[in-house]
Amino acid sequence: EVITFSEADYEGVRLPHDDPVVVTLLVELFTMKRILIDSGSSADILYKHAFDQLRIPTDQLKPVKTPLVGFTGEMIHPLGSINLSVVAGTTPCQTQVEMT
């Protein structure tokens, strides 16, 4: 199901805008707040602190050999990757996807 934004969602926003989109999603049955959506990014990143709060054993992470490179050129080596169930929206207008 497509999730769209209406005029009501723009209340208080000066157009045109380049504000980040921050949402709340259900990730593996936990409500995760302040998720930044960056449509220009090629990676879905979950910080270790948030991962730890999901209480998923680290042995479920799949090894990742490719480092991530930040805006300033710094390299970060991920602990691994994992597929997680993500739910957006509320019934009856919601969608569930599996994200890596």
N, C-alpha and C positions, 0 to 999 in steps of 0.2 A: 504494500500500500504506500502511495506517495504521501509524504508529509510536506505540507506547504505552510507558508506564513501569510496572514491576512493583514489588512490595514490596521487592525487592532493591535497587532504585534509591534507596529512601528510607533506606538504611543511614546512620546518623549524623545524620539530619535530624530535628529536633524538630517534631512536628505539633501544631497547624496551622502552616504556614510561609508566608512571603511572599518566600522567597529567589528571586533571579533564576536563570534557567535559562541555563547557558553550555554550548555544545556545540562539537564539532569537525566540520567539513563539508569535502567536496571541492568546490572552486569552480574551474571551468575547469581541471581536472586538477591543481590545487594544493591541498594540505591546509592549510586555514585553521583555526587554533585560536582559542579564546576568543571565540566568536561569542555575543553576548548576544541571547537571544530575549526580546522585550518584546511580549507579545500585545496590549498597550494602545496600541502605536505604530501610526501610519498610514504610516510610511515605512521602507523598507529602506535603510540607510545604510552605505556602504563608504567608509572614510576614504582620503584620497589616498595615504598611505603604503602601505596595503594594496593599493590599485589599482595603484600603481606596481610593486609586487612581482609582480603578475600579468603584467606586461610586455605589456599591451594598449595599442596606440597610442591617444593621447587623441583622435585624429581619429575614432575609432569612437564617441565619446560623442555622444548626441543632445542638442541644446540644451534647457534647462529654464528657463522664465521665472518660475516661482513660487518664492519663497524659503522656506526652512524656518525655523520660529520655535521657539526653545528654551524651556525651563521658565521662564527668567528674562526672557523677552521679546526676547532678542537674535535678530537675523535673520542667516541664513547663506545665501548664494547658491551653490547646487550648481554644480559644474563641468559637470554634464550627467547623463544617465541612459544605462544600457546594460543589455541583457539578458544574463545569465550563466547557464550551466548549473551547477546545484547538486545534489550527490548526498549523501544522508543514509543512514547505516546501512552494513552490509556484506553481501555476498552470503551467503545467498540472501534476506536481509531488508533490502532497500534500496529507495529510491525516488529518482528523478531528476526535477527540475522546472526550469523556466526562470524566473528571477526578474529583476525590473527593479530 
